[in-house]
Amino acid sequence: MLTPAPHVHHATGPYGTAVLDIRRGTWLMLDPEASKIWHAVTVRGGTAGLADEIAVPTGQDPQQVGEQITAFVNALVTTGVLVDTARPARRKRRWRR
């Protein structure tokens, strides 16, 4: 299951979602479409069925939209904004003296 990282704060408004990564000191501003993905991950627990919800009303191909959703979510995981709780945490290397 994906969840926001402990060092991430977020708030959603009428124009999208603002995500603050305190560790990196950066903001990520999500437009309404990206906010739907963020909401699906953080509230619903996943993106199942989201591609159809976005694609069908706009006449887009659900498969292509699904691929874009997957790429976006993977980018959020790669940057550390989202954390996969099913994976064990990476251990930091400690140097001995």
N, C-alpha and C positions, 0 to 999 in steps of 0.2 A: 504494500500500500504506500502511496506517495503522500507526503505531508510537508508543509513548509518547514524549512530548517529552523532550529531554535533561535538563530540569530537574524531571522527574517520577520518583519512586521508588515502587515498589509491592510489596506482599507479600500472598499469599493464604493463608488459614487455613481451618479447618473452618466458620466462620460467615460467610465472605465475603472481600472484598479491601479492603485499605486502600491508598489512593493519596495520596501526599504531593506537593503542588505546591510545591517549594521557592521558586520565584520569587514566588508570591503568599502563601506562608506558610499554606496551607490544606490540610486533610485532606478527602478524599472517601471515605466509607465505603460500599462496595457490598455489598448483600445477596447471598445465593447466586444469585439469578436474574440480577442485574446482573453478578455475577462470571463467569457463563457467557458473557456477551457480551464482557466484558473479556478473558477467556481466549481466546475465538474470534479476537478481533482481534489480540491480542499474541502468541499462540502459533501458531494455525492460519493467521493472515494474512488473515482475513476472516470474514464472517458467513454465507457461503453454506451453506444447509441448516440453519442454526441455528433458524429459525422453526419448521420441522417438528419438530426435536428437542425444542423446548420445548412447542409447541402440542399435538402428537398425544397424548402421555401424559396431558395434563391436560384434553383435550377442548376446547381452544380453537381458534379460527379461525386457521390459519397466516398468512393474509394480514394480519389485524389485528396479530398478534404481530410479523410482519415489519415493519409500519409503525412499531410501537413500538420495535423494535430500531433501525431507521434513525433515528428521532427521537433516541434515546438516544446513538447514535454521533455524530450531527451535533452534539448539545449538547457532547459531549466534545471535538470538533474546534473548535467555536466558543470554548470556554473555554480552549483551548490545551493541554489535557491530552494529546490525541492529535494527531499531526502526519501529514498526508498527504504522503508522500515523493514522490508522483507530481507534485505541484504545486510550482512554483518558490516559494521562500521570499519572503515579503513584504519588500520593502526598506524600511528605516527612512528617513524623511526627515531630511536633514541641513540645518540652517540655516546660511547663509553670513553672515558678519559683514562 
